[in-house]
Amino acid sequence: MKALIPGLILVGLLVLLAVSPLLPPGLPSIADAPIHLFRTMEMVSAWADGVYYPRWAPNLAFGYGYPIFNFAPPLPYFIAGAFHVLGFSLETSIKLLAVLCMAIYGFGMYLFVRNVLGERGALLAAAAYLYTPFRFREVLLYGGNYPQILAIGLFPWVLWAFERIMTDGRSRYIVAGAVCYGALILSHNFHAFIFTPLLLLYIASETLFEKNRGSSRPDSSQPGFGDPGKTGDSLALPAGASAATPSEQGSGPRRLSPNEGSKARSLKGLWRPVTALALGLVLTAFFWAPALYDLQYTFAQEDYYLTRSDFRLRLISLRDLLDVPIALDGRADNPYVPFSLGIVIVVLAVLGVVYLLIVSLCLVLSTSHCAGREGLWREVRHLSFFLVMLFGASIMMLRPAAFLWETLPLLAYAEFPWRLMGIANLAAAFLAGGSIRLWEWGAELWGGRSRLADLALAASILGLILGVAVYFYPTKPFQRWGTPTLSDYIGYEVNTQNLGTTGLAEYLPKWAKEIPTSSPLVNPLREGEAIEKLDRLALSSGVQATALGRSSVEDRYQFSSEDNFRARFLTFYFPGWRAFLDGKPVPIRVTSPRGLMAVDVPAGDHELLLRFGETPFRLVADVISVLGLVAIAGWLASRLFRRPVQGEETEMDEPGVDGGPMGLTWGQAWPLGVLIAVLFFGKVGFIDPHTTWFRRESPPDRVVDAEHPMYVSMDDNVLFLGYDLVGNEVMRSGELLHVRLYWQATGPLSGNYISFIHLDAPPENTTFATADNYQPGDPQAQIDMPSTQWQSELYVRDEHRLELPNEMPPIAYALRAGLYDRETGRRLSILPRQGESQGEDTIFLQQVHVLPAQAPFRSKTQSGQSYFLGEGIELVGHTIETASAAGGRIQPGQTITVTLHWQALEPVAGDYTVFVQLLDEAGQVRGQHDSPPVNGRYPTSKWLPGRIVLDQTVLMLAPNLPPGGYRIAVGMYELDTGRRLEVKGKNGDVPDDAILLEPILQVAR
């Protein structure tokens, strides 16, 4: 255990620095923080009523009640609630939950990686897992999904426990694995769902690829990474090798022998990890079994998620994944924070892959540096596993993976593919930890100079911290909550319309046919008055009702009436509610369309009890979990009260001794500790008072980041400050057009506006594609910025991602933007400048050229030559399609489709009209069609040099057209003057500047 102390202290310092941004009073102003604050408040309220595992939250959903705790994993709220019971305010309790999550990240990653890559690799991996852009984005800037944060922090703990199960095999690790896996299940639904198959793959890879190599921790007689037999330096043995002598091994905690280690990893040894998994499922059956079963009674179905929260909007680009953090703009209401892995982590992960390739090659070639090094095979397995994990998680977050999210079951429930960032962070951090092995290898080869590895470790950790330092300082001040009340909650719910603390109202009981936006209980809750669920307004005049008592799970009333009547209650029905009249069960009626409960009461004096309890299915699940707890309690009792056998383990310890390969000496640890401490005190004492050092500040009425700054005044106090076209102005159909708009309010706005972008085609500005944001903001990250909440001193970033339809004509489109009223559909008008006429209602941004999904086939003209028109236009090919009769002849009255393949050799200055003529054998015009290219939608002045323009014309043959041979003649002319563009072919000038196309068309009688 002593070998762990220096590393644990260093990890503690890293955690302390990581949580230092949370020191100011209040909670970060992030979207989900109030949600989990109010859920904790509701759970603590249930505890006060003696309900220690509530499934029903009686005050949520405008007071109608909501089954949130039947579906939301309870562990985060138990933790935060426990802090509150200890005397902290709810605000502080939530903050302590966030601090605990950060500690879980660091220490869990350190313990797991230490068993594989050694002390330095573990410290670097812990730092890489703590200091990711996604972590600070979630904790400080935008997220606030504390259950998600906790679940991602538990990933390495689960891996640590199962790694110990497979390499050590002692029963305490089976219990640890069950507890860690169970904690993950009780933290976040999606992350438990997505991590379980990865855990199974990890178990399989460690079991199947061991190849009977014996213990993964060879004894000290094995040669070092450098010179054989070198044992004097702490780097002399491989990471994971035991430095203990045989006598020390005999006197300390028992380790598996090589044969036992091989057996533990054989297929027979699978019972240990399988037992841990099964026990984890048993312990948590009280939650996950009812949650899955009861989904049928809610709106939470796959099609509902696809309709209300389409995951396709949340797929990210490779550019996002590799983006570099930039300082936040203090004048942005929602500054841009990409879903990035972090550039420093990516570089370190690449170095880890380099180490993997080098070691793999050495092992395959059996070089002297790797001979007899069983621990290296273990490193290779782990590094390879996490490389595949990083690649897979990254691919699944990108837009090309949309078909996988559509195909694989249950994935649509995730809503946010970028949630896989937690998996990617875990894998990248492990690979980053592997990078330090390159420096350790170099140190060994250069005579065991460990200082080189220590310097590399310090530099890497410093780079990781500085790489996310711009995210230490949110632009919005922390929000003070203290211990909120029901009045605070109902105000939040009314303002945000997050029913029952869920954005989609997905757990609304299915008997409710409409999502409520208010209730009769709202005003009493706002005023802090005691509420009752009986709808007294629905009672007959002769009914007397007296409330006898109310708690979070029951309502009790005394009724007196001379007639039969129906008592209605302002509570949603959900399985588990039961009614008892004078102690006897009676049926509950469910009213339509609101899905509220009602009970028929006969005449006379009666006592009615409404109580929410366990259904038979939930009760069975509860019993299963209790049996699991009894099994663990029995195991603990057996360990506590039985006498230890001589030579048996008597202490909790990890492999390694002070100064050994797994340990870091105090002399090696203190310089790094001093560095982290200096960073902490420098940040808190010197930098924090000057947070603007890590921010930028746009000047008033301008955005420093805007690629295309503009200043457009619109009615109702709106300014348009510019836009970014994220990508190229030339795109193919099927691709994603990403446009970032910048809005600013100059005063209070009168309504909530929907923002839009359009792609309009000339000449009538026909809209071919549009993307509307129901709430301006960032749909990918679900950052909504309702216009009624815009602050006049701040600008709003408004992200639009538009998938270009495949059927769009390949032409140049006008990209336009604007705002329209959500209720009336009226667009905001552009205010005319002095001397201008009345403004328009859309803002022209620029031209966007759309190309076909695939480059068009470059056909040649029938003669095999190209024709040149004017100075910069070329006819490179054509096709003629006819409905030919037998013998290749065409009937009068049929149509001929002519497709011309134009190409601009250089920018075209003017706009020209294309003529397509049908000529008889005498050269007389028998049919003609004149139009600007692509029926007027693609003027020649908009053509891109080098791009093929497909210009299709349909000619209708006259019904009385004489039989004979006909030719198609094409060319261009100026509309104003009628002058044709000069045409040249390979033989010089073309007569009449009209190109005669092949073949000759034969018209039948």
N, C-alpha and C positions, 0 to 999 in steps of 0.2 A: 504493500500500500504506500510505503514511503516514496517509491519511484513515481507515483502519480502526483505527489504534492506540487512540485514546481510547475508541471504542466497545467494542473487545475488552477493554480494561482494565475498563470498567464491567461488562461481562458476566462477566468473571472474578470481580469482587467479588460479584456476585449469586450466582454459583455457590458461592463460598466461604461465604457466609452460608447458602445452602441446604443445604450438606453439613455445616455445623457441628454439627447434632445427632448426626452419626456419630462425633464425636471421642472419646467414651468408649471404653475397651477392650471388646472383645467384639462380638458381632453382635446386632442387635435380636432380641427374642424374638418372631419372626413365623413363620408356618406353614411357608413354603416355603424359608426360608434354609437349614435343614439339608439339604434335598433337593439343592440346588445345590452346597452344600459337599461332600457325599459324591460327587456326580457328578464334580466337579472332582478329588477325591481319586482316583477310579477312573481318570479319564483320565490323570492324572499317573503313576499306577502303570503304565498301559499304555506311556507314553513310556519309562519305565525299562526296559521289555522291548524297546524298539526299534520299537514299533507307534505310529506318529505320527498316524495317523487310525484309531482303533479303532471298530469297529461293535458289538463284543461286550464287555460288562462282566462278567468271570468271577466276581466276588465278590458281585454283587447277587442279589436274589431268594433269600435265605437260603443263598447259596453255590451255587445251581443255575446261575447265570449268566442274563443278561438282555440282549436286543438293544437297549438303550436308545439307544446312540449311532447306531444305524441310523435312528432316528425323531426323536430330540431334536436340534434344530439345534445344531451344535457351537461356534459362535463364542463364546458367553459362557464356555464352559469352556476354550477356547483362550486367551482373554484372562486369566481368573483363573489358569489353569495357568501362563501365561507369567510372571505376577507371582510365583508360587510358585517357579518356576525361578530367578528373579532373587534369591531368598533370603528372601522374605516367608513368614510362616506362611500356611496355607490360610485361616485366619480373616481375616487382614489382606488376603489376596488377594481374597477375596469382597467385603470392604469397599471395597477399591480399585476393584473392578468397579462397585460402586454409585456411588462418587464419579465414576468415568469416565462413567457413564451420565448423571449430573446435568450434567456438563460438556457432554456431547453434546447434551443438551436445549437448554441456553442458547445455545451457540455456533452450533448448526445453525439454530435459529429466527432468531437475529440475522442470519446471513448471508443466509438466504432472504428474509426480510421486508425487509431493507435494500435489496434490488434493486427492490422494488415501492413501499414506503411511506416510504423514507428512513430516516435515522439514528434519529430519535426514535421513529418507529413500530416500528422493529426492536428497540430497547431495551425498549420497553413490551411488545411481543409476546414477547420472550425472557423477561421477568419473569413474564408471564402464563402462559407454558408451564412455567416452573419452579415457580411457587408456586401449584399447583392442589391442592385437597384430595386428589384421587385420587393424586397423586404421593407425598405424604407418607403417605397410607394404605398404599401399596404398599411404600415404602422403610422406613418406621419402625414402623407400627402393626399391620398384619395380613397384608400380602401376602408380599413376599419373592420374587416371581416375577421374578428378575433378567433372564431372557431376554425376558420381556414388557416390562420396563422399558427394556431396551436397544432393542428394536424400536420402541417408541413414540418414543424419542429419535432414532432414525434417520429418522423420517418427514420432518422438514424438510430433512435432508441430501439425501434422494432428490429432494425437490421443488426444492431449490437447484440440484442438478446438472442436472436436466432443464429448469429455467428457463434456466440458462446455455446448455444445448444449443440451445434454441430461439431465444434472443436473440443469442447470440454465434456459435455454430456451429463453434467450433474443436474439433479432434479431441481435445484433452486433456479437454474436458468430456464427450465421449462415453465416454471411459475412466472419468472420475469418476462418471458416471451408472451405468455398468455395475458399478463397484466398490460404490457406495452401495446400489444395488438388490440386488446379490448379498449384501452384508452384512445387509440386511433379511431376505432369504430364510434366511440362516444363523443368524438370531437367534431367530425365533419363527414357528411354522407358521401359526397363525391370523392374526396381524397381517400377514404377507406375503400370505396369501390374500385378506384383506379390503382391503388397501391397494392391491393391483394394479389392480383395476377403477377405483378412485378416481384412481390415477395415469394410467390411460388416459383417463379423463374430463378430467383436467387438461390432458393433451396435446391432446386434441380441442378443448377450449374455447379454448386458446391458439392453436390452428391455425385453427379455423373462424371464430372471431369477431374475428380481427384486422382483417378487412375492408380489407386492403391499405392500411392507414393509414401504412405506412412503418415506420421504426425505432421501437421502443417508447421509445427514449431520444433525443428530439429534441435538436437542437443549441442552443447558447446564444443564438441569435437569436430564439428563441420568447419571447413575452411571459410575464410572471409571472402568478401567481394573482391578484394585486391589480392595481396600475396597469400598463398595457402598457409594456413597455420597461424596467421596474424591475429592476436587476441588482445593486444594491449590497449587498443583504442576503442572508444565506444562505437566506432563505425566499423569495427572489424567483423562483426557478425551481421547477417541479414536482418532487415526489419522483420520482427516476428520470431526471431530465434531466441531461445532461452539461454541466458547467461549463467543459470544456476548450475552448480556442480551436482553430480549424482547424490552426494550426501545431503545437499541442500534440498534437492527435490524430495528426498525421502522424509525429511523432517518438516517440510512446509506443506501447504495444501496439495492434495494429491492431484497429479496430472495424468491424463491418459497416456499410456505407453504408445510407441509407434504402431504396434499391432492394434491396440484398442482404438487409436485415432483413425486408422484405416477402417476399422469395423464401424466406428461411429458414423463415418461418411458413406458406408456401403448402403445398399438398398434396405438392408435389415435395420440400419440405424435411422431410417426415415420415421420410425414411430415417434422419435423424440420431437422433431419439429411439427409433425402432424398432430401429436397430442397437444402441443402448445397452441396451435391454430384452433383446434377443436375446443380446447378449454377457453380460449379467448372468445369464441363464438357463443359458448355456453354462458359465460359470465355476462355477456351483453345481450343475450336473447330477449331480456325484458324490454329492450329498446328496439332492436332492429326487426324482430319478428312482427310485433304489432305495427311498426311503421310501414313495413312492406305490405302487410295484409290490409291495413286500413286506408291505403292510398285509393282503393276502389271507391271510397266514400267521399272523395274530394275532387277538386278540379285538376289535380296534379297528374294529368295524363300527357303522353308524349305529344299529341297533336296540339294540346293547349299550350305547351311550352314553345312549340314551333310557331304558333300563331302569335303569341304575346311576347316572346323573347327569342327571336331566331338566332341560333348560334352562328349562322353564317356571317352575321354582322361583327362577330367577335374574333374571327380568324385574323391573324396578324401576318405581316410580311417579313421576309428575311431582313429587309432594311430595319424594321422595328427591332428584331431580335439582336442585331449587331450594332444598334445605334449607340452613339457616345453620349453620356450624360452631359447636359449643359446647365448653366446656372439658370435658376427660375427667374422669370420676369415678375417683379413685384407689382406691376400694374395690370397683370393678367388675373382675371377672376378664376380661371382654370388653366394654369400654365401647362405647357406640354411636358409630359413625362412618358417616355416610350416604354414599351414592354421589352426591356433589354436584359440580356444576360449579364452585361457589364464587360467592358472592353478588357480590363485587367484580368478578370476571371477567365475570359476567353483565351487570352495570351498564355496564362498559366496552364489552362487545360490543354492547349496545344503542346506545350512543353511536356506535360504529363503523357500525352500520346506519343511524343517523340521518345520518351523514356520507355514506354510500352513497346514500341517497335524495336528499339535497340536491344532490350532485354529478351524479347521474343526471338530475335535473330540469334543472340548469343546462346539461348537455351536450345534452339533447333540445331545450331552448329556445334553445341557442346564445347564451347571455348573454356579456357582455363579459368576465366573470371566467373563463370557460372556453374562450373562442375560441382556436383554435390549440393547445390543450393536449392533445397526443396521449398524454402520460403519464397523464392522468386517465382515458382510456378503459381503460388498463391497470389502474389502480387499481380501476375499476368492475368489470372482468372478474374480478379476483381476489377482491374483497370479495363479489361476487355468488356466485362459486363456493364460497367458504368459508361463506357464509350457507346455501346449499343443503346443504353438507356437514354443518353443525351441525344443521340441521333434520332431515336424514335420519338421522344417527347417533343423535340424541336419540329420534326416533320408534321406531327399531329397538330401543332399550333398554326401551321401555315395554311394559306388558302387552298393550295392544291389538294389538301387532305379533306376537303368538304365532303367528298363522296364516302369517306370512311365514317364520318360523323353521321351521315345519312343512313349508312348500312348497318353499322354495329349496334346491337341493342342497348338501350338505356342511355347512350351517350348524349342524346338530345336533352336529357334532363339536366345536364351539366350547365347549359346556357352559355358558359364562357370557356371556350377552348384554351384561352390563355391561362386558365387555372393550372394547366400542366406545367406552368413555369416553376412550380414547386418541385416537380420531378426533375426538370431540367437543371434547376439550381443544385439539387442534391448530387446529380451525376457530375455536373461541372465542378463542384467543390471537391469531390473525391479525386477527379482527374487533376485538379489544381494541386491537391496534396501530393499527387504523384510527381509533380514537377520538381519537388525538392530532392527527390531521389537522384536526379541527374547531378546535382551539386554534391550530394553525399558520395556518389560513385566517383566523381572527380576528386573529392577530398581523399578517398581511399587510395586511388591510383597515384596521387601525389604525396603519398607518405602519411596518410591519416591526419591531415590538417583539417580538423572539424570546424575551424574558424570560417573557412570558405562557405560551408553549409549554413553556419549560423548567420553570416552576413547575408546570404541569399534569402534566408528565412525572414530576417528583419526587413530587407528591402521589399520582399513580396508582400508582407503584411502591411507595410507602410503604403505601398501602391494600392492595395485593396481599400484601405481606409480613405486615402485621398481620392480614389476613383469615385466614391459616392459622397464626398464631403459636401457637394452642392445640395444634396438632399437632406442635410441635417437641419435646414432652416426653412420650414414651410412659410409660404407667403401670407397665409391667413393666421390670425391670432388664435390661441387656444380658447375653447368655449367652456365657461364655468357652468357646471351642473349641480354640484353639491350632491344632495340626495333628492332626486326629483320626486314629484308627486303625480297622482293621477291627472291632475289638472295640466301639468307639463306634458304628460303623455298624450292626452286627448288633443291638446293644441298641436302637437307634432303630427298626430295621425290625420287631423283635419287638413293641415297645411300641405302635407306630402302625399296624402291618400295612399300611404303604405298600409294597407289593411292588415291589422294584426301583426305588424312589424314585418310583413312580407311585401315585396314590390309588386308581385303578380297576383296576390290573393289566391295562390295555388292551393292552400289548405282550407279554403272555404268549403263547408259541407255541401255536397252535391244537391241537397234538397233546396238550397237557395238558388233561385233561377236568375238572380241578378246580383251584381256586386254593389253593396250599399256604399253610399258616399257620406252618410250621416245617420243619426238615430235620435229618438227622443231622449236618450240618456246623455247626449253630448253636453247640453247646457248644465245639468246637475254636476257632471264630472268637471266641467270647466270651473264651476263655482266652488268646487270642493265639498259639495253636499253629499250626504249619504244617499245611495241610490237603491231602488228596489226593482226587481225584474218583473213583477206583476204589472201587466198593462191595465191599469185601473180605468182608463178611458174606454176600454172594450167591455167593461162589466155592465151588467144590467143595473138599473137604478135600485132594485130591491136587494142587491147582494151586498153584504157586509164582509169585508176582508181585513184581517189583522195579521201583520207580519210578526211571526214568532221568533225568527232568527235567520241569519244568513251567513254563509262562509264561502270560501272559494269553490266548494264542490256541492253545496246544497242550499236550497231555499225552502223555508217552512212557513206555512200560512194556516190560519183558522178562518173558515168560511161559514157564513150563515145565510140561508136563502130559502124562500118559500117555493121557489121553482127550480127546475133543472137549469143549469147554465154551463158555459164553457169558459174556463179561466185561461187566458192567453198570457204568455211570458215573453219578455224581450231577451230571449236567449236562443241561439242557434241550437237545433237538434244535432246531435252526433252520437253514434253508438257508444253506450256507456251511461247515458242518461236514463234514469228509471223514475217512475212516479209511484208513490204509495199513498193511498187514501185510507185514513184511519188504520195505518199499518199494513194494508193489503195492497199488493201490486195492481196497478191499473194501466191501461194502454195510454201512450202519448200520441197525440195527433200532431202532425207536422203541417203547418199552414203554408199555403202557396200565395205569392211567389217568394216570400222572404225566407222560408225555411225555419221559422220560429216554432217553438213548442206550445202546445195547448193541451189541456186536460178537461174532459167532461166530468162535471161535479153534479151529483143528484141533489135534490132539495133536502134541506135539513142542516144540521151543524156537523161540519167535517173538518178534519185536519189533513192537509195535503203536504207531502214532502217530495221535493224534487232532489234527486241525488245523482251525482256523477261518480261512477266507480268502474271497476275492471269488468270487461267482457270475459266470457269463458276463454277465448283465445288468448287474451292478454294475461289472464290468470295462469294459464299453462306456461306461457313464456316466463312469467315471474317465478314460478316454481322451478323451472329449469335453471334459471340464474341463481336462485337460492341454493340449489343442489351443488352448483359449481362453487359457490362461496363456501359451502360446508366442506367440500372436498379440499379446498385450499386451506381452510381453517384446520382441518384434520391433519394435513401435511405439516403445517406450522407447529401444531401441538406436538406431533411426533418428533419434530426436530428440536423442540424446546425442552421436552421432558425426558427424552431417552439419553442414556449415557453414551458418550462418544467412544467409538472403538479406537484402539491404539493405531496410530498412523493415518486415521481418517481426517479429512479436512475439518478444521476448527475455526477458520477465519475466512472472511470475505477478502479476497485479494485478486489481483490481476498479475499476469506474468511479468517478469522483469524485476530487477533490483536496481538500487541507486547506481547511477553512472553506467548501467548496462545499455544494451542496444535499444531497449524499450524505454529507458529512462533518460531524463535530461538533468544534468547536474546543476546544482545551484549556481556554479560559476558560469555555466552556459546560459542559464535562464535569466539571471539578473539584468544583463544589458538590455534584453528585449523587454523585460518588465519595466525598466526605467523609461525606455522609448514610449511604451504605451501610456505610462503614467504621465509623462511630459505632454503627450498629445491630449490626454484628458484634461489636465489642469490648464494647459494652454487654451483649449477650446472653451472650457467653462469660465475661466477667469479673464481671458484676454480677447478671444474671438467673439464669444457670444454677445457681448455688449455692442459689437459692430457687425451684426448679421448681414448688413448690406454688402460686406466684402464678398460674400458668396452669392450675391444676387445681381441681377441687372434691373434697370428701371427705364421703361419706355417713356419718352416725353409725352405730354398731354396730346391727345388727338392723333397719335401716331404709334405704330407698332414696329419696334426695331427689327423684329424677325421677319416682317412681311416681305416676301419675295417680290410682290407687285403692290407697292403702297398706293392707296387711292384715298380720296376724301369725298364721299358722296353723302349729302344730307337727304334724309327721308322724313316723311311726316311722322308725327307722334314721337318726336325727340330721339330719333335713331340716326346714328352715323355708321357708314360702311367705311372701314379703314384700310381695306386691302384684302389680298388673298395669296395663297400659295398653291401652285399646281405641283403636287408631290409626284414627280415622275416626268414623263415626256409629253409634249403636246401632240405627238404622233403615236397613236395606239391602234391596236387591232380589236375588232369586235370580239366579245367574250372576255376581254381584260377588264381590270378594275381601274376606274378613274377616281383618283383621290384628290379632292379639293378641300383646302382649309380656308374658311372665311373668318374675318375679324369684324365683330360688331361692337358698338358702344352706345350706351344710352346717355343722352345729355340731360335727362330729367325723368320723372316717373312715367312709366308706360301704362297705357290704359287697358291693354289686353295681353293675352298670351298668344304669341305669334309662332307660326311654323316657318322654318327656313327651308329654302329649296335651291337646287341647281337644276338647270335645264340644258339640254343639247338641242338647239333649234337649227333646222335646215332651211336654207334659202329656197325659193324667193319669198315665201309667205311666212317664214319663221315657224314652220311646223315643228312641234316638239316631238322628238323621237325617243328621248330617254330623260328620266327625271329621278331625283333622289330628294326626298323630303325628310327633315328631322322634326318629328312631332314636338320635341323639346330641343331647341338649339343646344349644342354641346358636343359630346363625343359618344356616339352610340356604341363604339367598340369597347370602351371602358365603362359604359353606362353612367357617364357623367352628364346629368341633365342640368341645363341652366335655363329654367323658365324665364321668359322675358320680363314678367312682372317683378322678378327678383334681381334684375340687373342693377348694378350699382354704377352711378354716373361717373365715378372716378376710375372705374376699371373697364377693360375691354374683355370680350368673351370670345374664346376660340371655338369655332363651329366646324366640326369635321364631317365631310360628306364623302361616302364611298359608293360609287355607282358602277355596277357591272354592265358593260355595254352589251346590249342584246345582239345575238348572232345575226339577226335579220336586218341590222342597220345598214343602209346603203353606205358604201365606202366613199365618203365625201368629206368636205370641211364643214364643221358645225360651229355655230356661235354658242359659246359657253356663257350662260347668264345665271344670275342669282337674284334672290329677293326674299321678302317676308310676306306672309298673308295671315289674316286673322283666323284663329282656330274655329271660331263660332260662325262667322259670316262668310269666310272665304275671300274677303276683300284684301287685295294686295296693297301694301304701303307704296305710296307714290314717291318718286324722286322729286325733290324740290328744285324747281328751275333756278338757275343762277340769274343775276341781273341781266336783263336784256334777252333772256331766253324765253321760249314758249313753255307751255305746261309740260312738266316732266313726265317720264314714262314710269312704268311700274316694275320694270326689271332692269338690272344692272348688267351691261355687257362687260364681260371679263376679257375674253380673247377667243381666237379660233382654236379648235381642236380637230385634228385630222384623224379620221377613223379609216383604217385599212381593213381589208377582208381578214377573216380569222387565219387564213392561209394565203400566202402570196399567190396571185393569179397566174395560171399557166401562160407563159409568154408565147403565144402562137405567132407564126409568121404569116404574112400575106401569101395568097396562093402563088404569086410569082416569086416568092422567096426573098423579096427585097423590102426595105423600109422606104417610107416617103417622109420628106421633111417639109413642114409648112412654116412659112415666115422665117423667123430667126431662131426659134427655140422649141418647136413642137414637132414630134415625130409620131407617125402612125406605124406602130411596130407589128401589128397583126390585126386579124379580124376573124369572125365566124359568121356564117349565114345559115340560119335554121329555117327550114320550110317543111310544110306538111305535104311531102311529095306523093303523088299517086304512083301507080304502077308505071315502070319505065322511067322514073325520075322526073316526071312532068308535074307541073303545078296547075291546079284548077283556078280559074277566075273566082274572085271573091274570098280566096284564102289569104292568110297573113304570112309575112316574111319578117323574121327577127334578125336584125343586123346588130352585132356587137363589135364595136370598134375599140381597139386597144391603143389608147393614146399614152404618150409619155412626154413630160416636159424636160427638156435638156438643161434649162436654166429658168429662173423665175420669169413668168410671163407678165408683161406690163398691162396688157389690155384684156378685155372680156370679149370673146368671139362666139359667134353662132355657128353651130354645125348643121350642114345640109346633107340629107340623104335622099338621093333621087333614083327613081326607076326609069331607065332609058330603054326605048325600043331599038330595033335594028337600024332605024334611021336617025337615032340620036334624039328623038323627041321625048320630052318628059311625060311619063304616064303615071307618075305618083311621086309625092315628095313629102318630107317631114323636116321642118327647120326648128331648132331649139338650141339654147345654150346646153353645154354638156350635162349629161345625166338629168335630162328634162328640166334644166334650169337650176338644179340643186348644187352643182359644182362648177362655178364660173372658172374660166381658165386662169384668171388672176390669182386664184386660191390654190392652184396646183403646186404640189411639192416636186421639185426636180428629182428625177430618177424613179418616181413612183408610177406604176401602171394605173391608169384610169380606165375602168370599164364603162363604156358609154353605149347603152342599149336603146335601139329604136325599133319600133314595130310599124311596118308598112302594110296597109290593107290594099289588096289588088281589087281593081274595079270589077264589078260583076260582068261587064261587057268587054273586058280586056281581050283584044284579038290574040289568037295563038301566035307563037313565034318565040324567038330568042330575046332575052332581056338582060341588061347589065345594071349593076348598082354603082352609082357614082357618089363619092363623098368628098367633102372639103369643109373649109371654114371661111367665114367672111365677117367684116365689120358691120354691125347692125345699123349704125348711123349712116354710113356711106354706101353700103352694099358691096364694097370692094373685097374681092376674095384674097385670101392669103396665097402668096406665091408657093407653088408646090414643085419640089424637085425630087426626081428619082435617080436611079443609078445611071440612066441614060440622059440625064439632064432635065430640062423643064418639062412639066406635064401639061399637055394641051388643056386649055380652059381652066387650069388650076383645079381640075376635078379628077380624083383618083378613081379609076375603073377597077372594081373589085372582081375577083374570080370566085366562083365559076359563072359561066353564062347560064341563066335560068331559062328553062323551057316551059312555056305555058301551053297547056293542052287545049283542044277545042272544047 
